[in-house]
Amino acid sequence: MNNLSSIDLNLLVAFDAIMAERSVTRAGARIGRTQPAMSAALARLRQLFQDELFVRSPNGLEPTPRALDLAEPIGKSLRHAQEALAFSGAFDPQSSSASFRLGLSEHPAFVLLPKLLSAIRRVAPNVSVDVKGFTVRERAVEMLDAGEVDAAIGVPVSSSPRILSRLLFEESFVSIVRADHPAAKCLDLETFVSLDHLLVSPEGDRYGHVDRRLSELGLRRRLGLTLPQMYAAPAIVAETDLVATLMQGIVEVSDHRARLSVHRPPIELPPVSFALSWHRRNDSHVGQQWFRALIGSVAAAKQDRPGDPD
């Protein structure tokens, strides 16, 4: 590797932008450079590191293993340099024009994001948020490692010394049938097992938490529908004979709530935890500390549930 004094450090800025955007054109727009300038920068980066770094795929530019190895140290170095140039020892939300990148799974996007943005508008009117979605926890870790997001909210990620987290809230499960369903009067275990079930499974798995619990009891259920979109489930149940077991918050925000009969599941199911996670390299950043604290306060202020299911 060449001596640091012989390297154009702007190339590292270009690398970080391409890693985040997975597109030369979008990376150029991100840092204010033209597409030809970014293509030239990528060519120089490939020569500098003696690696392709990024290869084309149907989903855009995919980083090579060498690029993934470089992503964290380069991103960390650039952020440290940026912090050093802007450091004042404090973060003033009223005057800040910072942009925070937040990874969100589907449920927190519905129950937390509107309240979070409302809080930001009140206390930090010039701050913006760039949201990136994910469905599996491993993707959240990948985005945090690559510096694509500053924080992520979803089910807790696997423990790692480089990924820090705090619990935000928990969601209990309820079982629902349409309001005029014969089982609406009494959804006991025998009736529950006899019905056709709707299973929400973003990854297409046909064996969920309900199946695992029933298996422990020596029972099985029949699946009538497997669905990747959890927020479509209440509308489908309201029009069919299916029963679904969902997080309570999904039912509460549904426009079809009045057409549903909501019950405690006839089997014991532990609640689902949702956590805020961030990379250790961002732990002491004053702006991100403020952002994480605001997320925590919004989660803590979630309104109490209107009532327990029958």
Contacts in CASP RR format, 6 or more apart in sequence:
PFRMAT RR
TARGET T0000
AUTHOR 0000-0000-0000
METHOD contacts of the structure
MODEL  1
MNNLSSIDLNLLVAFDAIMAERSVTRAGARIGRTQPAMSAALARLRQLFQ
DELFVRSPNGLEPTPRALDLAEPIGKSLRHAQEALAFSGAFDPQSSSASF
RLGLSEHPAFVLLPKLLSAIRRVAPNVSVDVKGFTVRERAVEMLDAGEVD
AAIGVPVSSSPRILSRLLFEESFVSIVRADHPAAKCLDLETFVSLDHLLV
SPEGDRYGHVDRRLSELGLRRRLGLTLPQMYAAPAIVAETDLVATLMQGI
VEVSDHRARLSVHRPPIELPPVSFALSWHRRNDSHVGQQWFRALIGSVAA
AKQDRPGDPD
2 48 0 8 1.000
7 48 0 8 1.000
8 44 0 8 1.000
10 41 0 8 1.000
11 41 0 8 1.000
11 44 0 8 1.000
11 45 0 8 1.000
11 48 0 8 1.000
12 74 0 8 1.000
12 75 0 8 1.000
12 77 0 8 1.000
12 78 0 8 1.000
13 31 0 8 1.000
13 78 0 8 1.000
14 27 0 8 1.000
14 28 0 8 1.000
14 31 0 8 1.000
14 33 0 8 1.000
14 38 0 8 1.000
14 41 0 8 1.000
14 42 0 8 1.000
14 45 0 8 1.000
15 45 0 8 1.000
15 53 0 8 1.000
15 67 0 8 1.000
15 70 0 8 1.000
15 74 0 8 1.000
16 71 0 8 1.000
16 74 0 8 1.000
16 75 0 8 1.000
16 78 0 8 1.000
17 27 0 8 1.000
17 28 0 8 1.000
17 30 0 8 1.000
17 31 0 8 1.000
17 38 0 8 1.000
18 24 0 8 1.000
18 27 0 8 1.000
18 38 0 8 1.000
18 42 0 8 1.000
18 53 0 8 1.000
18 54 0 8 1.000
18 61 0 8 1.000
19 63 0 8 1.000
19 67 0 8 1.000
19 71 0 8 1.000
19 74 0 8 1.000
19 75 0 8 1.000
19 146 0 8 1.000
19 147 0 8 1.000
19 148 0 8 1.000
20 27 0 8 1.000
20 30 0 8 1.000
20 146 0 8 1.000
20 147 0 8 1.000
20 148 0 8 1.000
21 27 0 8 1.000
21 28 0 8 1.000
21 30 0 8 1.000
22 54 0 8 1.000
22 59 0 8 1.000
22 60 0 8 1.000
22 61 0 8 1.000
22 62 0 8 1.000
23 60 0 8 1.000
23 61 0 8 1.000
24 35 0 8 1.000
24 38 0 8 1.000
24 39 0 8 1.000
24 42 0 8 1.000
24 61 0 8 1.000
25 35 0 8 1.000
25 38 0 8 1.000
27 38 0 8 1.000
28 34 0 8 1.000
28 35 0 8 1.000
28 37 0 8 1.000
28 38 0 8 1.000
33 41 0 8 1.000
42 53 0 8 1.000
42 54 0 8 1.000
45 53 0 8 1.000
46 52 0 8 1.000
46 53 0 8 1.000
49 66 0 8 1.000
49 70 0 8 1.000
51 64 0 8 1.000
51 66 0 8 1.000
51 67 0 8 1.000
52 64 0 8 1.000
53 63 0 8 1.000
53 64 0 8 1.000
53 66 0 8 1.000
53 67 0 8 1.000
53 70 0 8 1.000
54 61 0 8 1.000
54 62 0 8 1.000
54 63 0 8 1.000
54 64 0 8 1.000
54 67 0 8 1.000
55 61 0 8 1.000
55 62 0 8 1.000
55 64 0 8 1.000
56 62 0 8 1.000
63 71 0 8 1.000
63 146 0 8 1.000
68 146 0 8 1.000
71 145 0 8 1.000
71 146 0 8 1.000
71 147 0 8 1.000
72 145 0 8 1.000
72 146 0 8 1.000
72 147 0 8 1.000
72 281 0 8 1.000
75 147 0 8 1.000
76 281 0 8 1.000
79 281 0 8 1.000
79 282 0 8 1.000
79 285 0 8 1.000
83 285 0 8 1.000
89 286 0 8 1.000
90 286 0 8 1.000
91 286 0 8 1.000
91 287 0 8 1.000
91 289 0 8 1.000
91 290 0 8 1.000
93 123 0 8 1.000
93 124 0 8 1.000
93 127 0 8 1.000
93 290 0 8 1.000
94 123 0 8 1.000
94 124 0 8 1.000
94 125 0 8 1.000
95 126 0 8 1.000
96 124 0 8 1.000
96 126 0 8 1.000
96 127 0 8 1.000
96 287 0 8 1.000
97 126 0 8 1.000
97 127 0 8 1.000
97 128 0 8 1.000
98 127 0 8 1.000
98 128 0 8 1.000
98 287 0 8 1.000
99 127 0 8 1.000
99 128 0 8 1.000
99 129 0 8 1.000
99 130 0 8 1.000
100 127 0 8 1.000
100 128 0 8 1.000
100 129 0 8 1.000
100 130 0 8 1.000
100 150 0 8 1.000
100 151 0 8 1.000
100 288 0 8 1.000
100 291 0 8 1.000
101 129 0 8 1.000
101 130 0 8 1.000
101 131 0 8 1.000
101 132 0 8 1.000
101 147 0 8 1.000
101 148 0 8 1.000
101 149 0 8 1.000
101 150 0 8 1.000
101 151 0 8 1.000
102 129 0 8 1.000
102 130 0 8 1.000
102 131 0 8 1.000
102 132 0 8 1.000
102 149 0 8 1.000
102 150 0 8 1.000
102 151 0 8 1.000
102 152 0 8 1.000
102 153 0 8 1.000
103 131 0 8 1.000
103 132 0 8 1.000
103 133 0 8 1.000
103 134 0 8 1.000
103 140 0 8 1.000
103 143 0 8 1.000
103 149 0 8 1.000
103 151 0 8 1.000
103 152 0 8 1.000
103 153 0 8 1.000
104 112 0 8 1.000
104 113 0 8 1.000
104 131 0 8 1.000
104 132 0 8 1.000
104 133 0 8 1.000
104 134 0 8 1.000
104 152 0 8 1.000
104 153 0 8 1.000
104 154 0 8 1.000
105 133 0 8 1.000
105 134 0 8 1.000
105 135 0 8 1.000
105 140 0 8 1.000
105 153 0 8 1.000
105 154 0 8 1.000
105 155 0 8 1.000
105 274 0 8 1.000
106 135 0 8 1.000
106 202 0 8 1.000
106 230 0 8 1.000
106 231 0 8 1.000
107 154 0 8 1.000
107 171 0 8 1.000
107 230 0 8 1.000
107 247 0 8 1.000
107 249 0 8 1.000
107 250 0 8 1.000
107 274 0 8 1.000
108 153 0 8 1.000
108 154 0 8 1.000
108 168 0 8 1.000
108 274 0 8 1.000
109 131 0 8 1.000
109 133 0 8 1.000
110 231 0 8 1.000
110 250 0 8 1.000
110 253 0 8 1.000
111 249 0 8 1.000
111 253 0 8 1.000
111 302 0 8 1.000
112 153 0 8 1.000
112 168 0 8 1.000
112 295 0 8 1.000
112 298 0 8 1.000
112 299 0 8 1.000
112 302 0 8 1.000
113 131 0 8 1.000
115 298 0 8 1.000
115 301 0 8 1.000
115 302 0 8 1.000
116 129 0 8 1.000
116 294 0 8 1.000
116 295 0 8 1.000
116 298 0 8 1.000
117 129 0 8 1.000
119 294 0 8 1.000
119 297 0 8 1.000
119 298 0 8 1.000
120 127 0 8 1.000
120 129 0 8 1.000
120 294 0 8 1.000
123 294 0 8 1.000
132 143 0 8 1.000
132 148 0 8 1.000
132 149 0 8 1.000
134 140 0 8 1.000
134 143 0 8 1.000
134 152 0 8 1.000
135 202 0 8 1.000
135 203 0 8 1.000
136 202 0 8 1.000
136 203 0 8 1.000
137 154 0 8 1.000
137 155 0 8 1.000
137 156 0 8 1.000
137 157 0 8 1.000
137 158 0 8 1.000
138 157 0 8 1.000
140 149 0 8 1.000
140 152 0 8 1.000
140 154 0 8 1.000
140 157 0 8 1.000
140 277 0 8 1.000
141 157 0 8 1.000
141 158 0 8 1.000
141 160 0 8 1.000
141 163 0 8 1.000
141 277 0 8 1.000
142 148 0 8 1.000
143 149 0 8 1.000
143 152 0 8 1.000
144 151 0 8 1.000
144 152 0 8 1.000
144 163 0 8 1.000
144 277 0 8 1.000
144 278 0 8 1.000
144 279 0 8 1.000
145 162 0 8 1.000
145 279 0 8 1.000
147 279 0 8 1.000
150 278 0 8 1.000
150 282 0 8 1.000
150 288 0 8 1.000
150 291 0 8 1.000
151 276 0 8 1.000
151 277 0 8 1.000
151 278 0 8 1.000
151 282 0 8 1.000
151 288 0 8 1.000
151 291 0 8 1.000
151 292 0 8 1.000
151 295 0 8 1.000
152 276 0 8 1.000
152 277 0 8 1.000
152 278 0 8 1.000
153 168 0 8 1.000
153 274 0 8 1.000
153 275 0 8 1.000
153 276 0 8 1.000
153 277 0 8 1.000
153 295 0 8 1.000
154 274 0 8 1.000
154 275 0 8 1.000
154 277 0 8 1.000
155 272 0 8 1.000
155 273 0 8 1.000
155 274 0 8 1.000
155 275 0 8 1.000
156 165 0 8 1.000
156 167 0 8 1.000
156 273 0 8 1.000
156 274 0 8 1.000
156 275 0 8 1.000
156 277 0 8 1.000
157 163 0 8 1.000
157 165 0 8 1.000
157 275 0 8 1.000
157 277 0 8 1.000
161 280 0 8 1.000
162 279 0 8 1.000
162 280 0 8 1.000
162 281 0 8 1.000
163 277 0 8 1.000
163 278 0 8 1.000
163 279 0 8 1.000
163 280 0 8 1.000
164 277 0 8 1.000
164 278 0 8 1.000
164 279 0 8 1.000
164 280 0 8 1.000
164 283 0 8 1.000
165 275 0 8 1.000
165 276 0 8 1.000
165 277 0 8 1.000
165 278 0 8 1.000
166 275 0 8 1.000
166 276 0 8 1.000
166 292 0 8 1.000
166 296 0 8 1.000
167 273 0 8 1.000
167 274 0 8 1.000
167 275 0 8 1.000
168 274 0 8 1.000
168 275 0 8 1.000
168 276 0 8 1.000
168 295 0 8 1.000
168 296 0 8 1.000
168 299 0 8 1.000
169 273 0 8 1.000
169 274 0 8 1.000
169 299 0 8 1.000
169 302 0 8 1.000
170 271 0 8 1.000
170 272 0 8 1.000
170 273 0 8 1.000
170 274 0 8 1.000
171 247 0 8 1.000
171 248 0 8 1.000
171 249 0 8 1.000
171 271 0 8 1.000
171 272 0 8 1.000
171 274 0 8 1.000
172 247 0 8 1.000
172 248 0 8 1.000
172 271 0 8 1.000
173 245 0 8 1.000
173 246 0 8 1.000
173 247 0 8 1.000
173 248 0 8 1.000
173 265 0 8 1.000
173 269 0 8 1.000
173 271 0 8 1.000
173 272 0 8 1.000
174 245 0 8 1.000
174 246 0 8 1.000
174 247 0 8 1.000
174 248 0 8 1.000
174 251 0 8 1.000
174 262 0 8 1.000
174 263 0 8 1.000
174 264 0 8 1.000
174 265 0 8 1.000
174 309 0 8 1.000
175 187 0 8 1.000
175 192 0 8 1.000
175 243 0 8 1.000
175 244 0 8 1.000
175 245 0 8 1.000
175 246 0 8 1.000
175 262 0 8 1.000
175 263 0 8 1.000
175 264 0 8 1.000
175 265 0 8 1.000
175 266 0 8 1.000
175 309 0 8 1.000
176 234 0 8 1.000
176 237 0 8 1.000
176 243 0 8 1.000
176 244 0 8 1.000
176 245 0 8 1.000
176 246 0 8 1.000
176 251 0 8 1.000
176 260 0 8 1.000
176 261 0 8 1.000
176 262 0 8 1.000
176 263 0 8 1.000
177 183 0 8 1.000
177 184 0 8 1.000
177 187 0 8 1.000
177 195 0 8 1.000
177 237 0 8 1.000
177 241 0 8 1.000
177 242 0 8 1.000
177 243 0 8 1.000
177 260 0 8 1.000
177 261 0 8 1.000
177 263 0 8 1.000
178 184 0 8 1.000
178 237 0 8 1.000
178 238 0 8 1.000
178 239 0 8 1.000
178 240 0 8 1.000
178 241 0 8 1.000
178 259 0 8 1.000
178 260 0 8 1.000
178 261 0 8 1.000
179 238 0 8 1.000
179 258 0 8 1.000
179 259 0 8 1.000
179 260 0 8 1.000
179 261 0 8 1.000
181 241 0 8 1.000
181 261 0 8 1.000
183 191 0 8 1.000
183 192 0 8 1.000
183 195 0 8 1.000
183 243 0 8 1.000
183 261 0 8 1.000
184 261 0 8 1.000
187 243 0 8 1.000
187 261 0 8 1.000
187 263 0 8 1.000
187 266 0 8 1.000
188 266 0 8 1.000
189 219 0 8 1.000
189 266 0 8 1.000
189 267 0 8 1.000
191 266 0 8 1.000
192 221 0 8 1.000
192 243 0 8 1.000
192 265 0 8 1.000
192 266 0 8 1.000
192 267 0 8 1.000
193 214 0 8 1.000
193 219 0 8 1.000
193 220 0 8 1.000
193 221 0 8 1.000
195 221 0 8 1.000
195 222 0 8 1.000
195 241 0 8 1.000
195 242 0 8 1.000
195 243 0 8 1.000
196 222 0 8 1.000
196 223 0 8 1.000
196 224 0 8 1.000
196 225 0 8 1.000
196 241 0 8 1.000
196 242 0 8 1.000
196 243 0 8 1.000
197 210 0 8 1.000
197 221 0 8 1.000
197 222 0 8 1.000
197 223 0 8 1.000
197 224 0 8 1.000
197 225 0 8 1.000
197 242 0 8 1.000
197 243 0 8 1.000
197 244 0 8 1.000
197 245 0 8 1.000
198 223 0 8 1.000
198 224 0 8 1.000
198 225 0 8 1.000
198 226 0 8 1.000
198 227 0 8 1.000
198 233 0 8 1.000
198 236 0 8 1.000
198 237 0 8 1.000
198 240 0 8 1.000
198 242 0 8 1.000
198 243 0 8 1.000
198 244 0 8 1.000
199 206 0 8 1.000
199 208 0 8 1.000
199 210 0 8 1.000
199 223 0 8 1.000
199 225 0 8 1.000
199 226 0 8 1.000
199 227 0 8 1.000
199 244 0 8 1.000
200 227 0 8 1.000
200 228 0 8 1.000
200 229 0 8 1.000
200 230 0 8 1.000
200 233 0 8 1.000
200 244 0 8 1.000
200 246 0 8 1.000
201 208 0 8 1.000
201 226 0 8 1.000
201 227 0 8 1.000
201 228 0 8 1.000
202 228 0 8 1.000
202 229 0 8 1.000
202 230 0 8 1.000
203 228 0 8 1.000
204 226 0 8 1.000
204 228 0 8 1.000
206 223 0 8 1.000
206 226 0 8 1.000
209 269 0 8 1.000
210 221 0 8 1.000
210 245 0 8 1.000
210 265 0 8 1.000
210 267 0 8 1.000
210 269 0 8 1.000
211 220 0 8 1.000
211 221 0 8 1.000
213 267 0 8 1.000
213 268 0 8 1.000
213 269 0 8 1.000
214 220 0 8 1.000
214 221 0 8 1.000
214 267 0 8 1.000
217 267 0 8 1.000
224 242 0 8 1.000
225 236 0 8 1.000
225 242 0 8 1.000
227 233 0 8 1.000
227 236 0 8 1.000
230 246 0 8 1.000
230 247 0 8 1.000
230 250 0 8 1.000
231 250 0 8 1.000
231 253 0 8 1.000
231 254 0 8 1.000
233 244 0 8 1.000
233 246 0 8 1.000
233 250 0 8 1.000
234 244 0 8 1.000
234 246 0 8 1.000
234 250 0 8 1.000
234 251 0 8 1.000
234 254 0 8 1.000
234 256 0 8 1.000
234 257 0 8 1.000
234 260 0 8 1.000
235 254 0 8 1.000
235 255 0 8 1.000
235 256 0 8 1.000
236 242 0 8 1.000
236 244 0 8 1.000
237 243 0 8 1.000
237 244 0 8 1.000
237 256 0 8 1.000
237 260 0 8 1.000
238 256 0 8 1.000
238 259 0 8 1.000
238 260 0 8 1.000
245 265 0 8 1.000
245 269 0 8 1.000
247 272 0 8 1.000
248 305 0 8 1.000
248 309 0 8 1.000
249 305 0 8 1.000
251 257 0 8 1.000
251 260 0 8 1.000
251 262 0 8 1.000
252 305 0 8 1.000
252 306 0 8 1.000
254 260 0 8 1.000
261 310 0 8 1.000
262 309 0 8 1.000
262 310 0 8 1.000
263 309 0 8 1.000
263 310 0 8 1.000
264 308 0 8 1.000
264 309 0 8 1.000
264 310 0 8 1.000
276 292 0 8 1.000
276 295 0 8 1.000
276 296 0 8 1.000
276 299 0 8 1.000
278 288 0 8 1.000
278 292 0 8 1.000
282 288 0 8 1.000
283 289 0 8 1.000
END
